[in-house]
Amino acid sequence: MKLVLLGAPGAGKGTQAALIAEHFQIPHISTGDIFRENIKNGTELGLKAKHYIEEGLLVPDELTTDLVVNRVQEEDCKNGYILDGFPRTIPQAECFDAVLEKLGMHLDVALDVDVKDDVLIRRISGRRVCSLCGETYHVESLPPKTEGICDICHGPLIQRKDDNPETV
């Protein structure tokens, strides 16, 4: 099964994707994870993405799509995958669709997680992410054992630049 979860930041895509991925035993793929992995491994695409990320810029649609396409062609995706938060733009969706068609691949399901704006604002305003491993917390509903410190790797927790009401 090849799924895409769409929705605003804070809608719960990551939480639901993890549960679905575990249930169907398929990879949970997020662009953030792909960026971190490619940057860590020093791939050509990762180095390009790193430049944009370090400048505080959005990674261009074509580069993001290239990274996702590379990821879904890996061996562990042969029986399916779930994309979390990709595509984010219409150009990304159109490019991804065209590439999948060219490769003879297709998506089975796209789900839109729809959540009211006031709930989204509360969720993303309180979200914290480990700067080292990417684990997600919430100051009210899922706090770490020690404030500001990741339970898993003990890295510092940060609030992402886009975790604000204006993003919603």
N, C-alpha and C positions, 0 to 999 in steps of 0.2 A: 504494500500500500504506500502510495506516494502522496503525502499531504502537505498543504500549506496552511498555516494559521496566520490570519490577518487581523489587525486591530490596532487601536491607539496604544501608545506607551502606557503601561500600567493596567492594561486590560486583562492580564493574566495569561498571555500567550506562552510565556516561558514555563509557568507552572503547569498549565494544561499539556504543553508539548512534552514535558518530562514524564507525565503520567501516561500519555498516549504511547510514547516511545517505549516505555517500560512494558506496557501491556502487550504491544505488538512486536516487541523485541526488534525495533528498528532504530537507527541513529536519530538523535535529536540534534538538528543542525541550526545554529544561529550564526548570523554574520559576524557578531562580536567574537565568537569562538574561532571562526575561520580566520578572521584578521589576526587574532592573538597567535594562533598556531602557525600561520604563514610568516608572521613577523619573527616569532621564536626560531623557526627553521631557516630563516634567511632566504626564502624563496624570492624569485624575481617579482612576482605579484605582491608578496608580503612587504618587500622593501618599498614598492610603489605606494602601497596602502599606508605604510608607516609614515611616509612623508606627509600625507594629507592629515592623518590623525594627529601627528605631532604639531602641525600648524593649526589644529583646532577646526579643520575643514571637513566637510563631508567627503567621503571617498566617492569618486565619480561612479555613476550608474554602470558604465561599461566594465570598469575594473571590479566592482562589487559582483556583478553578474558573472564575470570570468572566474572569480574565486569560487562562487557557489557552484557553477557548472563543473569546475574541476573536482569539487568535493563530492557532488552527487554521482560522479563517475567512478568513485573509489569502490573497491570490492565490497565493503561492508554495507553499501547502499543498494546492492543488486536486488534485494528482496523488499526494498522500500526505505523511506526516510520521512521525517517530518521537518519542514522548514518553519522556523520560528522568526517571524518578523521580516521575512523576505518573500516577495519583493515589497519594497517600501514606496516605490514610485511607479507611475504608469510606464515610463520608459524602461525601468527594470523588468516589469512584468512582460512587456512586449518583447524585449530582447531575450529574456529567459524562455518565453514561449517559442520564439523563433529557433533558438538554439536546441531546445528539446525536440522540436519537430525535425530539425536537420539531423539529429542523432537518432531519430526513431523512438524517442522516449515521450512520455506523457505524464501528467499529474492525474491522480484519481479523484482527489477532493480538495476543495479550498473552503475553509471555514472562516467566517468573519466573527470575531469575538466582540460583541457590542456591549459597551458599558457606559452608564451615564457619566457626564462630564464631572459632576461633583465627586463621584466615587474615584474616577481617574485621578483627579487633582490630589485627593487625600492619599491615594496609593503611591503616586510617583513622588510626591513631596516628602514622604517618609521612607522611600526606598534607599537602601545603601548597598553598595557592591564592593566586594573585596578587590582591591587593586592588583592582587597577585593571581588569584585563582578564579575570580569571576563569580564566586558564590553570592547569592542575593539574600538580603535581609530586609526587614521593615522595622522602623523604630517602635511601632505600636504592636503590630500583629505577629512579627517574627524577629524579635530582637536577638542579637548575639549574646552569648553568656557574659562576655565582657564588652562593655560599650566601646564601639569603635574598632574592635579587633575580631577578625574572622575566626570562627570556631574551628574551621578545618585546617587552615595553613598559618594562622596567626598573623596574616597580613593586615595592613590598615584598610579600614572601610572608608569608602568615599561616596559622595553624592555626585552622580554623573551630571555633566553640564546641561544635558537636555531633560533632567528630572525636575521640571518646574511647570507651573500652571500655564505659562505661555506655550509650551510644547503641546499641551492638550488642545 
